[in-house]
Amino acid sequence: MTTDPDLQHSNDHPALEKRVIYAPWERAFERILTPFEEFIHRQTTSGLLLMACAVLALVAANSALAELYGHLVHTPVGISIGGWTLEKSLQHWVNDGLMALFFFVVGLELKREMLVGELASPSQAILPIMAAIGGMVAPALIYFAINGGSDAVKGWGIPMATDIAFAVGALAILASRVPKALITFLVALAIVDDLGAVIVIALFYTEEIVASALGMVALLLGILVVFNFAGIRKPLPYFLVGILLWFAMLKSGVHATLAGVITAFTIPARPKYDPSLFSQHVKELIARFDKSYRPGESIMKNEEQRAIVQTLENGVQLVETPLQRLEHSMHMPVAFLVIPIFAFINAGIPIDFGAFGETLQHPVALGVMLGLVLGKFIGITGVSWVVLKLGMAKLPMGTSFSQIAGVSLLAGIGFTMSIFIAELGFAGQPENLLMAKTGILAASLLAGLSGYLWLFLASKSRPG
C-alpha cells in the first residue's frame, strides 16, 4: 500500500498536521482494517463486556439486590394499539425480540461466509464444517447418555452451541502466539455452529405450529425475495417487512428470533458500482474537491466541497453491498448492547455455594458441563483428525494439530446460544433451567481457562 508523502512526513510539516482535526480518541481515518480484523476486534471487546454483564448479573442475583433483580427480569412490558395488546415480561422481550437482531447479524455473517469467506471454497470449508458437526453431535450424545429417559432430555441441544464472542475474544488475547489462520478457523467453525443451532431451534424447539401464521411467514418471505430481485438496496423496506415477519413467526409457533436469520439471507450482496467505475468517479471528484479548496475557510462555508463530499458518501454506499454495510453498522449495537443486555437478564442465577458440588452433580448440570467441555473436545478434535488423515482437508496455514485441539476446548464456551436454547428447552421447568445455566457458566469458565492454557503452552510467541 502506498502512503501519501504529505501524511507520512506530517511531523516534519506542522502546518499540514494542523489541517487534520481530531475529535477526542478519534484517529480512525488513519487506520485501515480489513473486515475480518474489524470483526475480531469487535468480538474481543464484546466478549469482555459480555463477561462483565454476566458477573454483574451473578452479583445481583446472589446479594441483597436479588429481589430487585427478579422484579426487573419479570417486569411486564406491553404494546397496545386500540383493543390489540401484546404483553410479555422484560426477559421475554429480550429473548424473543431483542435477540432477533442478534440472529439478524448471525444471518448476515453466515451469508457473507458462504459467498466470499471461509465457507465459500469447498477445500477451505470442509475442515471447519466437519469439525463443527463433530462438535455438535458429540456434546448432544453425551448429554443424552446422562439424561435420556428423563424429563430433562429436551436439553440435549444446550451443549451443542459455541459462543463466538467469548471464544474468539479468548483466542485473540493470544494473537501474538497463534497464527491468524487459527483465528479464522475458529470463526468459521463457530459460524457453522451458529447455523446448526438455528436449525436445531427451528426443528426441535418450536411450539405447536399454526398453519395460517406460517402461511403469512411464507408470503412475507416471498416479498423479501422480490425486494432482492427488484434491486431494492435501502434497508428500511427489509426491516419493515422483517418486523411483520417476526410477528408472524411469533404467532406461528416457530421461534420468532429466526425471522432475523431469514431476513438477513434476503439482503442483497451485489454492489451497484463496479470498483473500477467507482475508482474513476472518486478521482474526478477529488480533483474537483482540490480545485474548490479555499485556504482558511471551513468546509461548512464551501458549498461545492460539501456537495462533493456528499456525492462521495453516496458513491461509497453504492460500491459497498447492502449486506456488508448492514453487517458493519449492525455489528456494534448487537455486540455492545443486545448481547450484554441478554447476558445481564439471563445470567443471574442464585448459587448455593454450600451445595455447589451437589449442584454440579445434577444430571442436567453434569450433562451440560461434560457436553461442552469433553464433548466439544472429542467431537472437534476427533473429526478433524479423521478428516486430515483421510486427506479430505489440510491444516490451516501455519497451524499445528495441537492448536486445533486447543481451539476445540475454547469452543466449549457456550454462553449466549446455550443459555438461549436452555430457556427454550426448559420453559416451565425452573429447577432444570437453573441446573442448565449453572452447568453452562461452569463449563464456559473451565473451557475458556483450559483452552487458553493449552494454546499458550502449545504456541510459541511470534515476533511483532
C-alpha positions as CSV (number, residue, x, y, z in Angstrom):
1,M,0.0,0.0,0.0
2,T,1.4,3.4,-0.9
3,T,1.4,6.2,1.6
4,D,0.8,9.9,0.8
5,P,4.2,11.5,1.5
6,D,2.5,14.6,2.8
7,L,0.8,12.5,5.5
8,Q,3.9,10.3,6.0
9,H,6.1,13.3,6.8
10,S,3.4,15.4,8.5
11,N,5.6,15.5,11.6
12,D,8.1,17.5,9.6
13,H,5.4,19.9,8.5
14,P,3.4,21.2,11.4
15,A,1.2,23.2,9.1
16,L,0.0,20.1,7.4
17,E,-0.7,18.4,10.8
18,K,-2.8,21.4,11.8
19,R,-5.2,20.8,8.9
20,V,-6.2,17.5,10.4
21,I,-8.9,18.0,13.0
22,Y,-9.2,15.1,15.6
23,A,-12.0,14.6,18.0
24,P,-11.1,13.0,21.3
25,W,-9.9,9.4,20.9
26,E,-10.6,9.6,17.2
27,R,-7.9,8.8,14.5
28,A,-10.0,6.2,12.7
29,F,-9.3,7.6,9.2
30,E,-5.6,6.7,9.6
31,R,-6.4,3.0,10.4
32,I,-7.3,0.7,7.6
33,L,-8.7,-2.5,8.9
34,T,-9.9,-5.4,6.8
35,P,-13.5,-6.5,7.5
36,F,-12.1,-9.6,9.3
37,E,-9.8,-7.6,11.5
38,E,-12.7,-5.3,12.4
39,F,-14.8,-8.3,13.2
40,I,-12.2,-9.8,15.5
41,H,-11.6,-6.5,17.3
42,R,-15.4,-6.1,18.0
43,Q,-15.8,-9.8,19.1
44,T,-12.9,-9.4,21.6
45,T,-14.4,-6.2,23.1
46,S,-17.8,-7.7,23.1
47,G,-16.5,-10.8,24.9
48,L,-15.1,-8.6,27.7
49,L,-18.3,-6.6,28.0
50,L,-20.3,-9.9,28.0
51,M,-18.2,-11.2,30.8
52,A,-18.7,-8.0,32.8
53,C,-22.5,-8.1,32.4
54,A,-22.6,-11.8,33.4
55,V,-20.6,-11.1,36.5
56,L,-23.0,-8.2,37.4
57,A,-26.0,-10.4,36.9
58,L,-24.5,-13.1,39.2
59,V,-23.6,-10.5,41.9
60,A,-27.2,-9.1,41.7
61,A,-28.8,-12.5,41.9
62,N,-26.7,-13.5,44.9
63,S,-26.8,-10.3,47.0
64,A,-29.3,-8.0,48.7
65,L,-30.3,-6.9,45.2
66,A,-31.7,-10.4,44.3
67,E,-35.4,-9.4,44.8
68,L,-35.0,-6.2,42.8
69,Y,-33.2,-8.1,40.1
70,G,-36.0,-10.7,40.0
71,H,-38.6,-7.9,39.7
72,L,-36.7,-6.3,36.9
73,V,-36.4,-9.5,34.9
74,H,-40.1,-10.3,35.2
75,T,-41.4,-6.7,34.7
76,P,-44.4,-6.9,32.3
77,V,-43.9,-4.8,29.2
78,G,-46.7,-4.4,26.6
79,I,-47.6,-2.7,23.4
80,S,-51.3,-1.7,22.9
81,I,-52.9,-0.4,19.7
82,G,-56.6,0.1,20.1
83,G,-58.0,-3.1,21.5
84,W,-55.0,-5.1,20.5
85,T,-52.3,-5.8,23.1
86,L,-49.0,-7.8,23.1
87,E,-47.6,-8.1,26.6
88,K,-44.6,-10.1,27.8
89,S,-42.1,-9.9,30.6
90,L,-38.9,-8.0,30.1
91,Q,-37.0,-11.2,29.8
92,H,-39.3,-12.5,27.1
93,W,-38.9,-9.2,25.1
94,V,-35.1,-9.5,25.3
95,N,-35.1,-13.3,24.4
96,D,-37.8,-13.2,21.8
97,G,-37.5,-9.6,20.4
98,L,-34.1,-8.1,21.0
99,M,-32.3,-11.3,20.2
100,A,-33.9,-11.3,16.7
101,L,-31.3,-8.5,16.0
102,F,-28.6,-10.9,17.1
103,F,-29.9,-13.6,14.8
104,F,-30.1,-11.0,12.0
105,V,-26.3,-10.3,12.4
106,V,-25.7,-14.1,12.6
107,G,-27.6,-14.4,9.3
108,L,-25.5,-11.7,7.6
109,E,-22.3,-13.3,8.8
110,L,-23.5,-16.7,7.5
111,K,-24.4,-15.3,4.1
112,R,-21.0,-13.5,3.8
113,E,-19.0,-16.5,4.8
114,M,-20.9,-18.7,2.3
115,L,-20.3,-16.2,-0.5
116,V,-16.8,-14.9,0.0
117,G,-15.5,-16.2,3.3
118,E,-14.0,-19.4,4.7
119,L,-17.1,-21.4,3.7
120,A,-17.1,-20.2,0.1
121,S,-14.3,-22.6,-1.1
122,P,-15.1,-26.3,-0.6
123,S,-11.4,-27.1,0.1
124,Q,-11.2,-24.5,2.8
125,A,-14.7,-25.1,4.2
126,I,-14.5,-28.9,4.7
127,L,-12.4,-28.9,7.8
128,P,-14.4,-26.3,9.9
129,I,-17.7,-27.7,8.6
130,M,-16.9,-31.3,9.6
131,A,-15.2,-30.1,12.9
132,A,-18.3,-28.1,13.7
133,I,-20.6,-31.1,13.0
134,G,-18.5,-33.3,15.3
135,G,-18.5,-30.5,17.9
136,M,-22.4,-30.5,17.8
137,V,-23.1,-34.3,17.7
138,A,-20.7,-35.4,20.4
139,P,-21.9,-33.0,23.1
140,A,-25.6,-33.9,22.3
141,L,-24.8,-37.6,22.6
142,I,-23.0,-37.1,25.9
143,Y,-25.9,-35.1,27.3
144,F,-28.4,-37.7,26.0
145,A,-26.4,-40.5,27.6
146,I,-26.8,-38.9,31.0
147,N,-30.3,-37.5,30.7
148,G,-32.1,-39.9,28.3
149,G,-35.4,-41.1,29.5
150,S,-35.9,-38.2,32.0
151,D,-38.0,-35.0,31.6
152,A,-34.7,-33.2,31.2
153,V,-33.9,-34.9,27.9
154,K,-35.1,-31.8,25.9
155,G,-31.9,-30.0,27.0
156,W,-29.8,-32.1,24.5
157,G,-29.3,-29.0,22.3
158,I,-27.8,-26.9,25.1
159,P,-24.2,-28.1,24.9
160,M,-24.1,-28.0,21.1
161,A,-23.5,-24.2,20.9
162,T,-20.3,-22.2,20.8
163,D,-20.3,-18.5,21.9
164,I,-18.4,-16.8,19.2
165,A,-17.7,-13.5,21.1
166,F,-16.2,-15.3,24.2
167,A,-14.3,-17.9,22.2
168,V,-12.8,-15.5,19.7
169,G,-12.1,-13.0,22.4
170,A,-10.1,-15.6,24.4
171,L,-8.1,-16.6,21.3
172,A,-7.5,-13.0,20.2
173,I,-5.7,-12.4,23.6
174,L,-3.2,-15.0,22.3
175,A,-2.8,-13.2,18.9
176,S,1.0,-12.8,19.4
177,R,1.4,-16.6,19.8
178,V,-1.1,-18.1,17.3
179,P,-1.3,-17.7,13.5
180,K,-4.2,-15.7,12.1
181,A,-5.3,-18.8,10.2
182,L,-6.2,-20.4,13.6
183,I,-8.5,-17.5,14.5
184,T,-10.1,-17.7,11.0
185,F,-10.6,-21.5,11.6
186,L,-12.4,-20.8,14.9
187,V,-14.6,-18.1,13.4
188,A,-15.6,-20.4,10.5
189,L,-16.3,-23.2,13.0
190,A,-18.4,-21.0,15.3
191,I,-20.4,-19.6,12.4
192,V,-21.2,-23.2,11.2
193,D,-22.0,-23.9,14.8
194,D,-24.5,-21.0,14.8
195,L,-26.1,-22.3,11.7
196,G,-26.5,-25.7,13.4
197,A,-28.1,-24.1,16.4
198,V,-30.5,-22.1,14.2
199,I,-31.6,-25.4,12.5
200,V,-31.9,-27.2,15.9
201,I,-34.1,-24.4,17.3
202,A,-36.3,-24.4,14.2
203,L,-36.8,-28.1,14.1
204,F,-36.8,-29.2,17.7
205,Y,-37.6,-26.2,19.9
206,T,-40.8,-25.0,18.2
207,E,-44.2,-25.0,19.8
208,E,-47.4,-26.1,18.1
209,I,-47.4,-25.0,14.5
210,V,-50.2,-22.6,13.5
211,A,-50.7,-23.1,9.7
212,S,-52.3,-19.7,9.0
213,A,-49.5,-17.8,10.6
214,L,-46.9,-20.0,8.8
215,G,-48.6,-19.1,5.6
216,M,-48.1,-15.4,6.4
217,V,-44.5,-16.2,7.0
218,A,-44.2,-17.7,3.5
219,L,-45.9,-14.6,2.0
220,L,-43.6,-12.2,3.8
221,L,-40.6,-14.2,2.8
222,G,-41.7,-14.0,-0.8
223,I,-42.0,-10.2,-0.5
224,L,-38.4,-10.0,0.8
225,V,-37.2,-12.2,-2.1
226,V,-39.0,-9.9,-4.6
227,F,-37.3,-6.9,-2.9
228,N,-33.9,-8.5,-3.5
229,F,-34.6,-9.4,-7.2
230,A,-36.1,-5.9,-7.8
231,G,-32.8,-4.4,-6.7
232,I,-34.1,-2.6,-3.6
233,R,-31.0,-1.7,-1.7
234,K,-32.3,0.6,1.1
235,P,-32.5,-1.3,4.4
236,L,-35.8,0.2,5.6
237,P,-38.2,-1.9,3.4
238,Y,-36.4,-5.1,4.6
239,F,-36.7,-4.0,8.2
240,L,-40.4,-3.1,8.0
241,V,-41.2,-6.5,6.4
242,G,-38.8,-8.2,8.8
243,I,-40.8,-6.8,11.8
244,L,-44.0,-8.2,10.3
245,L,-42.2,-11.5,9.7
246,W,-41.1,-11.6,13.3
247,F,-44.7,-11.1,14.5
248,A,-45.9,-13.8,12.1
249,M,-43.2,-16.2,13.4
250,L,-44.2,-15.4,16.9
251,K,-47.8,-16.4,16.2
252,S,-46.8,-19.5,14.0
253,G,-45.1,-21.4,16.9
254,V,-41.6,-21.3,15.3
255,H,-39.3,-19.3,17.4
256,A,-39.6,-15.6,16.4
257,T,-35.9,-14.8,16.5
258,L,-35.4,-16.9,13.4
259,A,-37.1,-14.1,11.5
260,G,-33.8,-12.3,11.9
261,V,-31.9,-15.0,10.0
262,I,-34.5,-15.3,7.3
263,T,-34.5,-11.5,6.7
264,A,-30.7,-11.4,6.6
265,F,-30.5,-14.0,3.9
266,T,-32.6,-11.8,1.6
267,I,-30.3,-8.7,2.0
268,P,-28.6,-8.0,-1.4
269,A,-25.0,-9.0,-1.7
270,R,-24.3,-7.2,-5.0
271,P,-22.7,-3.8,-5.3
272,K,-24.3,-1.1,-7.5
273,Y,-21.0,0.3,-8.8
274,D,-18.1,-1.7,-10.4
275,P,-14.9,-1.0,-8.4
276,S,-13.1,0.4,-11.5
277,L,-16.0,2.8,-12.2
278,F,-16.0,3.8,-8.5
279,S,-12.2,4.5,-8.6
280,Q,-12.6,6.7,-11.7
281,H,-15.5,8.6,-10.2
282,V,-13.6,9.2,-6.9
283,K,-10.6,10.5,-8.7
284,E,-12.7,13.0,-10.7
285,L,-14.5,14.1,-7.5
286,I,-11.2,14.5,-5.6
287,A,-9.8,16.7,-8.4
288,R,-12.9,18.9,-8.2
289,F,-12.6,19.0,-4.4
290,D,-9.0,20.1,-4.6
291,K,-9.8,22.9,-7.1
292,S,-12.6,24.2,-4.9
293,Y,-10.4,24.4,-1.8
294,R,-10.1,27.8,-0.3
295,P,-7.3,28.2,2.4
296,G,-8.6,29.1,5.9
297,E,-12.3,28.5,5.0
298,S,-14.4,26.0,6.8
299,I,-16.0,23.3,4.6
300,M,-19.4,24.4,6.0
301,K,-19.0,27.7,4.1
302,N,-17.8,25.9,0.9
303,E,-21.0,24.7,-0.8
304,E,-19.2,22.9,-3.7
305,Q,-16.9,21.0,-1.3
306,R,-20.0,20.0,0.8
307,A,-21.8,18.7,-2.3
308,I,-18.7,16.8,-3.4
309,V,-18.3,15.1,0.0
310,Q,-22.0,14.1,-0.1
311,T,-21.6,12.7,-3.6
312,L,-18.5,10.7,-2.3
313,E,-20.6,9.3,0.5
314,N,-23.3,8.3,-1.8
315,G,-20.7,6.6,-4.1
316,V,-19.2,4.7,-1.2
317,Q,-22.6,3.3,-0.3
318,L,-23.1,2.2,-3.9
319,V,-19.8,0.4,-4.2
320,E,-20.5,-1.5,-1.0
321,T,-23.0,-4.2,-0.9
322,P,-26.0,-3.7,1.4
323,L,-25.1,-6.9,3.1
324,Q,-21.6,-5.7,4.1
325,R,-22.9,-2.2,5.0
326,L,-25.6,-3.6,7.3
327,E,-23.2,-6.1,8.9
328,H,-20.8,-3.2,9.6
329,S,-23.5,-0.9,11.0
330,M,-25.4,-3.6,13.0
331,H,-22.5,-5.4,14.5
332,M,-21.6,-2.7,17.0
333,P,-25.1,-2.2,18.6
334,V,-25.6,-6.0,18.7
335,A,-22.2,-6.8,20.1
336,F,-22.2,-3.9,22.6
337,L,-25.8,-3.6,23.5
338,V,-28.1,-6.6,22.6
339,I,-25.8,-9.4,23.8
340,P,-24.7,-7.7,27.1
341,I,-28.4,-7.0,27.9
342,F,-29.2,-10.6,27.1
343,A,-26.3,-11.7,29.4
344,F,-27.4,-9.4,32.3
345,I,-31.1,-10.6,32.0
346,N,-30.3,-14.3,31.8
347,A,-27.1,-15.0,33.7
348,G,-28.4,-14.0,37.1
349,I,-28.7,-17.4,38.7
350,P,-28.8,-17.9,42.5
351,I,-25.9,-20.1,43.6
352,D,-26.0,-22.1,46.9
353,F,-22.2,-22.2,47.4
354,G,-22.7,-24.7,50.3
355,A,-24.3,-27.2,47.9
356,F,-22.4,-26.2,44.8
357,G,-20.7,-29.6,44.5
358,E,-24.1,-31.3,44.6
359,T,-25.5,-28.9,42.0
360,L,-22.7,-29.8,39.6
361,Q,-23.5,-33.5,40.0
362,H,-27.1,-32.9,39.0
363,P,-27.7,-34.8,35.7
364,V,-28.6,-31.7,33.8
365,A,-25.6,-29.6,35.0
366,L,-23.3,-32.6,34.6
367,G,-24.7,-33.3,31.0
368,V,-24.2,-29.7,30.0
369,M,-20.7,-29.5,31.5
370,L,-19.4,-32.7,30.1
371,G,-21.1,-32.0,26.8
372,L,-19.5,-28.5,26.4
373,V,-16.0,-29.4,27.7
374,L,-15.4,-33.1,26.9
375,G,-17.9,-33.3,24.0
376,K,-16.6,-30.3,22.1
377,F,-13.0,-31.5,22.6
378,I,-13.8,-35.1,21.5
379,G,-16.0,-34.1,18.6
380,I,-13.9,-31.3,17.1
381,T,-10.5,-32.9,17.6
382,G,-11.7,-36.4,16.7
383,V,-13.4,-35.4,13.5
384,S,-10.6,-33.1,12.5
385,W,-8.1,-35.9,12.9
386,V,-10.2,-38.2,10.8
387,V,-10.7,-35.6,8.0
388,L,-7.0,-34.8,8.0
389,K,-5.9,-38.5,8.0
390,L,-8.3,-39.2,5.1
391,G,-6.7,-36.4,3.1
392,M,-10.1,-34.6,2.8
393,A,-8.5,-31.3,4.0
394,K,-5.3,-29.7,5.2
395,L,-4.4,-27.9,8.4
396,P,-4.8,-24.1,8.1
397,M,-1.6,-22.4,7.1
398,G,0.9,-22.2,9.9
399,T,-1.2,-24.1,12.4
400,S,-0.5,-27.4,14.2
401,F,-2.9,-30.2,15.2
402,S,-2.2,-29.4,18.8
403,Q,-3.5,-25.9,18.2
404,I,-6.7,-27.3,16.7
405,A,-7.2,-29.3,19.9
406,G,-6.7,-26.1,21.9
407,V,-9.4,-24.4,19.8
408,S,-11.7,-27.3,20.4
409,L,-11.5,-26.6,24.1
410,L,-12.3,-22.9,23.5
411,A,-15.3,-24.0,21.5
412,G,-16.7,-25.3,24.8
413,I,-17.5,-21.8,25.8
414,G,-21.3,-22.0,25.1
415,F,-22.7,-19.0,27.0
416,T,-25.1,-16.9,24.8
417,M,-26.6,-19.5,22.5
418,S,-26.5,-22.3,25.1
419,I,-28.5,-20.1,27.6
420,F,-30.9,-19.2,24.8
421,I,-31.6,-22.9,24.0
422,A,-31.8,-23.6,27.7
423,E,-34.6,-21.0,28.0
424,L,-36.4,-22.7,25.2
425,G,-35.9,-26.3,26.3
426,F,-36.7,-25.8,30.0
427,A,-39.6,-23.3,29.8
428,G,-41.8,-24.1,32.7
429,Q,-39.0,-26.2,34.4
430,P,-37.3,-23.7,36.7
431,E,-35.1,-26.3,38.5
432,N,-33.8,-27.8,35.3
433,L,-33.2,-24.3,33.9
434,L,-31.3,-23.3,36.9
435,M,-29.1,-26.5,36.7
436,A,-28.6,-25.9,33.0
437,K,-27.4,-22.3,33.5
438,T,-25.1,-23.3,36.3
439,G,-23.6,-26.0,34.1
440,I,-23.2,-23.5,31.2
441,L,-21.4,-21.0,33.4
442,A,-19.1,-23.6,35.0
443,A,-18.3,-25.3,31.6
444,S,-17.7,-21.9,29.9
445,L,-15.2,-20.9,32.6
446,L,-13.5,-24.3,32.6
447,A,-13.3,-24.4,28.8
448,G,-12.0,-20.9,28.5
449,L,-9.3,-21.3,31.0
450,S,-8.2,-24.8,29.8
451,G,-8.3,-23.7,26.1
452,Y,-6.2,-20.6,26.9
453,L,-3.6,-22.5,28.9
454,W,-3.4,-25.3,26.2
455,L,-2.8,-22.8,23.4
456,F,-0.4,-20.7,25.5
457,L,1.8,-23.8,26.1
458,A,1.3,-25.2,22.6
459,S,2.2,-22.0,20.7
460,K,5.4,-20.1,20.6
461,S,5.5,-16.3,20.8
462,R,5.8,-14.7,17.4
463,P,7.8,-11.6,16.7
464,G,5.7,-8.4,16.4
